[in-house]
Amino acid sequence: MANVVEVKVGLHCDDCIKKILKAIKKIQDIETYNVDTKLNKVIVTGNVTTEQVIRVLHKIGKNASPFEDAA
């Protein structure tokens, strides 16, 4: 069963977004990914954990954390 992982990460410029997507595409067993620039949120679905996504983003120098619903 696929997990849906939501991670908060700064999506400030096109370059950052390209870097982030490139890194995410390399994660094994992902099915889909999406970015929400308004919320600075990356959504990844697949056989993947929040920790995996955050680790990959930290490797490229991005400050990523689990996305907490502000509700």
C-alpha positions as CSV (number, residue, x, y, z in Angstrom):
1,M,0.0,0.0,0.0
2,A,1.3,3.4,-0.9
3,N,2.1,6.0,1.7
4,V,1.4,9.7,1.2
5,V,4.3,11.7,2.6
6,E,4.0,15.5,3.1
7,V,7.1,17.5,3.8
8,K,7.6,21.2,4.4
9,V,10.5,22.6,2.4
10,G,11.3,26.1,1.1
11,L,10.2,26.3,-2.5
12,H,11.4,29.8,-3.2
13,C,12.7,29.8,-6.7
14,D,12.5,27.7,-9.8
15,D,16.0,26.5,-9.3
16,C,15.2,25.2,-5.8
17,I,12.1,23.4,-7.1
18,K,14.1,21.8,-9.9
19,K,16.7,20.6,-7.5
20,I,14.1,19.2,-5.1
21,L,12.2,17.4,-7.8
22,K,15.4,15.9,-9.2
23,A,16.3,14.6,-5.8
24,I,12.9,13.2,-5.2
25,K,12.8,11.4,-8.6
26,K,15.8,9.4,-7.5
27,I,14.0,7.9,-4.5
28,Q,13.1,4.3,-5.1
29,D,9.5,3.1,-5.1
30,I,7.8,6.4,-5.5
31,E,4.7,6.6,-7.5
32,T,3.8,10.3,-7.8
33,Y,5.1,13.6,-6.4
34,N,3.8,17.0,-6.4
35,V,4.9,20.4,-5.1
36,D,2.6,23.1,-3.6
37,T,4.6,26.4,-3.8
38,K,1.9,28.3,-1.9
39,L,2.3,26.0,1.2
40,N,5.9,25.2,0.6
41,K,4.9,21.6,0.6
42,V,6.2,18.5,-1.2
43,I,3.8,15.6,-1.5
44,V,5.3,12.2,-2.4
45,T,3.3,8.9,-2.7
46,G,4.7,5.5,-2.9
47,N,6.6,2.9,-0.8
48,V,8.5,5.7,1.0
49,T,8.7,7.2,4.5
50,T,8.8,10.8,5.6
51,E,12.3,10.2,7.0
52,Q,13.5,9.0,3.5
53,V,12.2,12.1,1.8
54,I,13.6,14.5,4.4
55,R,17.0,12.7,4.3
56,V,17.2,13.1,0.5
57,L,16.3,16.9,0.8
58,H,18.9,17.4,3.6
59,K,21.5,15.8,1.3
60,I,21.0,18.6,-1.2
61,G,21.1,21.2,1.5
62,K,17.4,21.8,2.0
63,N,15.9,22.4,5.4
64,A,13.0,19.9,5.3
65,S,10.6,18.8,8.0
66,P,7.4,16.8,8.3
67,F,4.4,18.9,7.2
68,E,2.2,19.6,10.2
69,D,-1.3,20.6,9.6
70,A,-1.8,24.1,11.1
71,A,-5.5,23.4,11.6
